[in-house]
Amino acid sequence: MLDNLKDNLRDAIKKIVKSSGIDEELIKELSKDVQRALLQSDVNVRLVLEITKNLEERSLNETPPPGLSRKDHIVKILYDELSKLLGNETDFNFQPGKQNKVILLGIQGSGKTTVTSKLAKFLTKQGYSVGVIGADTYRPGALVQLRTMCEKSNVEVYGEENNKDSPEIVKNGLKHYEKLPLDIILIDTAGRHKEEQDLLDEMERINKVAAPDLALLVIDGTIGQQCFNQAKAFHNTLPVGGIIVTKLDSSAKGGGAIAASAATGAQIMYIGTGERIDDLEKFSPTRFVGRLLGMGDIQAVLDLAKRLENEGDDVRLKRISTGKMNMEDFFYQLEEVTKVGSLRGFLDNMPGLSGMVKDDQLDQMEDRVSKWRFIIQSMTTDEKADPDLLNSSRIKRIARGSGWSEHEVKELVKNYKNSKNMMKASKGRQMQGNLRRMGFG
């Protein structure tokens, strides 16, 4: 995600961390490095100057709070200032007892259709009942693509292949769904016309028919500051209540898209971070900056721990947290990871692992997790409770029962032991230092 910006900011921080002492010259050098990183990522010049001015003044004048070194405090100041640039975390409260209508806007190529299917799955996983209307009559294959992707989350898509009247399709789709027990209806619209005004006129007519509860503007994260004018044009036609930024997995210009989007007054609500259908997440400025600075997403890990605490039993949690877990606990953790979303998203959130795993390695890891489930299910209750019982004959039996090789079984046992050791280590100074740096300790 935003690899160039991420690397440049981390290089700037390393100068502070590795320095023997902090002086005014070093702080000014940090400020210049941050300026260069943000400007190369297409962030507005005025915003860059504002951030770095505050960074310099606060770093020179503020006294670090008790328990925090001056180096850590300067990193925390940079974290704070970048978070303010990105606006506040926002959410839309879907009203119970009614069908909440959400319309997705954006120009051709912004990724609206893909985002619609991703959002449908995201909301379904949150427990909402979702229906989709495909009203993009301009792009060939849009309806087929939408239906194919929504099938993965068992979400119905209403569309009319031979009808080119988008407002009429929306009207018919709403009538089709009105008697169904749906919480949310997503409306995918066209993104291209010969004239921009024709597109805006169509959006206005759809708005009158749908009377949406929320309009989400989908913006391509690779286009940088150009998105400001796009957002303004759409907002003047149909009040935009939130923004989704896509394609943040590869382009450095995403920094400009985020800054310009936030400047329109409509906050970013979701970001697309990859091509998988699970690669959509609720946007949090503080978490996003934590990842950019290489700190990992501490809050996401804390949220996962809280959910484990709510769903799991106290005995299991105590075993996991103290590094005394058994194979059943390890299996439980694997299941929880899949609930969080894609493995890529989870690893990007983990302190120390963010950006460490390459895409080809990720695919291998996802394959392994799938294999491990079958292997663990082939173990006896005693073996799950005490994996030290796994001798060569037991490993052979488990391999035959799971359908995988003895090597895969041994690989699972090795990773299980590594996970136990990591749990023990997470109680040490490194995790505490990360938490303090992020402002949670």
VENFENCOR-V311260 format. One record per backbone hydrogen bond with DSSP energy under -1.0 kcal/mol. CO is the residue of the C=O (numbers start at 1). NH is the residue of the N-H. If there is no record, write none. Layout:
BEGIN
CO_NH + CO_NH
END
This chain:
BEGIN
2_6 + 3_7 + 4_8 + 5_9 + 6_10 + 7_11 + 8_12 + 9_13 + 10_14 + 11_15 + 13_17 + 14_18 + 23_27 + 24_28 + 25_29 + 26_30 + 27_31 + 28_32 + 29_33 + 30_34 + 31_35 + 32_36 + 33_37 + 34_38 + 35_39 + 36_40 + 38_43 + 39_42 + 41_256 + 44_48 + 45_49 + 46_50 + 47_51 + 48_52 + 49_53 + 50_54 + 51_55 + 52_56 + 53_57 + 54_58 + 55_59 + 56_60 + 57_61 + 58_62 + 65_68 + 69_73 + 70_74 + 71_75 + 72_76 + 73_77 + 74_78 + 75_79 + 76_80 + 77_81 + 78_82 + 79_83 + 80_84 + 81_85 + 82_86 + 84_87 + 100_185 + 101_213 + 101_214 + 102_187 + 103_216 + 105_218 + 107_110 + 111_115 + 112_116 + 113_117 + 114_118 + 115_119 + 116_120 + 117_121 + 118_122 + 119_123 + 120_124 + 121_125 + 123_128 + 124_127 + 129_183 + 129_184 + 131_186 + 132_158 + 133_188 + 135_137 + 139_142 + 141_145 + 142_146 + 143_147 + 144_148 + 145_149 + 146_150 + 147_151 + 150_153 + 150_155 + 151_154 + 156_132 + 158_134 + 160_163 + 164_166 + 165_169 + 166_170 + 167_171 + 168_172 + 169_173 + 170_174 + 171_175 + 172_176 + 173_177 + 174_178 + 177_180 + 180_182 + 183_100 + 184_131 + 185_102 + 186_133 + 187_104 + 188_135 + 191_108 + 195_199 + 196_200 + 197_201 + 198_202 + 199_203 + 200_204 + 201_205 + 202_206 + 203_207 + 204_208 + 205_209 + 206_210 + 207_211 + 214_103 + 215_241 + 215_242 + 216_105 + 217_244 + 219_246 + 220_223 + 223_226 + 224_227 + 225_228 + 226_230 + 227_231 + 228_232 + 229_233 + 230_234 + 231_235 + 232_236 + 234_238 + 242_217 + 243_269 + 243_270 + 244_219 + 245_272 + 246_221 + 251_254 + 252_255 + 253_257 + 254_258 + 255_259 + 256_260 + 257_261 + 258_262 + 259_263 + 261_264 + 262_265 + 267_243 + 269_283 + 270_245 + 271_281 + 272_248 + 276_279 + 278_280 + 279_273 + 281_271 + 284_288 + 285_289 + 286_290 + 287_291 + 288_292 + 289_293 + 290_295 + 291_294 + 296_298 + 297_301 + 298_302 + 299_303 + 300_304 + 301_305 + 302_306 + 303_307 + 304_308 + 305_309 + 306_310 + 307_311 + 308_312 + 313_317 + 314_318 + 315_319 + 316_320 + 317_321 + 318_322 + 319_324 + 320_323 + 326_330 + 327_331 + 328_332 + 329_333 + 330_334 + 331_335 + 332_336 + 333_337 + 334_338 + 335_339 + 336_340 + 342_346 + 343_347 + 344_348 + 345_349 + 349_297 + 350_353 + 350_354 + 353_356 + 358_362 + 359_363 + 360_364 + 361_365 + 362_366 + 363_367 + 364_368 + 365_369 + 366_370 + 367_371 + 368_372 + 369_373 + 370_374 + 371_375 + 372_376 + 373_377 + 376_379 + 380_384 + 381_385 + 382_386 + 384_327 + 386_389 + 387_390 + 389_391 + 391_395 + 392_396 + 393_397 + 394_398 + 395_399 + 396_400 + 397_401 + 398_402 + 399_403 + 405_409 + 406_410 + 407_411 + 408_412 + 409_413 + 410_414 + 411_415 + 412_416 + 413_417 + 414_418 + 415_419 + 416_420 + 417_421 + 418_422 + 419_423 + 420_424 + 421_425 + 422_426 + 424_427 + 425_428 + 428_432 + 429_433 + 430_434 + 431_435 + 432_436 + 433_437 + 434_438 + 435_440 + 436_439
END
